[in-house]
Amino acid sequence: MESNFVKEKSLVLIEFTGKELESGRIFDTTNVDAAKKAGLFRENAIFGQVPVVVGNADVLKGMDDALRELKEGEMRKIILEPEKAFGNRRKELVVVIPIAEFKKRKISPVPGLIVDLNGGYGRVQTVSGGRVRVDMNSDLAGKTIEFELKIVREVKEPKEKAQVLTQKYFPLKNQKVETELVKDTLKVKIPKEIAAAVSQFVPQYIKLIKELIPEIKKVEVEDSHASAKGQKIPEGAHVHADGTVHFGEH
């Protein structure tokens, strides 16, 4: 008898609300009303169903594991211990930095300030004696989490699957990246507003499209830089902000 549970590499649309189990504080949700009540609403944020590839590490490990045990339309509350949520707190992620480094960047560190340290975000804990202690741990590290998780439906039809995966990689609030499926070729046109910012994700996007939609044999991605020159981005390449096409890894 065939199971109705979603399979590995299925593309599903999910809804969820996550909160700290002990305090009950909601820290993330796909529901706009819940976001407003929890003080999480932002005008430029996108709420609603989230596309997830099961087993692709798109979500927390505990959520990913739970998806394999859910059916379409089913909602379940799950409890995640730190190991399957945001991890345990790590002492080595609490670092002390000379205040001079902040002054070089024209930053005045105060307790509670969120700072970017070489691509990693941390929260200033203390400022004393010319030194700044910064905690790089997630605020949710070491905490048990509760999720209300629902698989709304599985996306199966190739054309819709391609569009959903495109929205997943190139999300826009008020418009969509255009896609057209012509026989076995997917044609994608990226708006100029995000072309430079997302070009680094194009090779990964193409790889996933081909992996999840075997009917698609070729992907043509065109963005404002490339189209201005009458070119398409070759597979495995991306376009730099100056309009040059780069092949391979840096």
Buried (B, 14 or more C-beta within 10 A) or exposed (E): EEEEBBEEEBBBBBBBBBBBBEEEBBBBBBBBEBBEEBEBBEEEEEBEBBBBBBBBEBBBEBBBBBBEEBEBEBEBEBEBEBEBBBBEBEEEBBEEBEBEEBEEEEBEBEEEBEBEEEEEEBBBBBBEEEEBBBBBBBEBBBBBBBBBBBBBBBBEEBBEBBBBBBBBBBBEEEEEBEBEBEEEEBBBBBBEEBBBEBBEEBBEBBEBBBEBBEEBEBBBBBBBBBBEEEBBBEBEBBBEEEBEBEEEEE
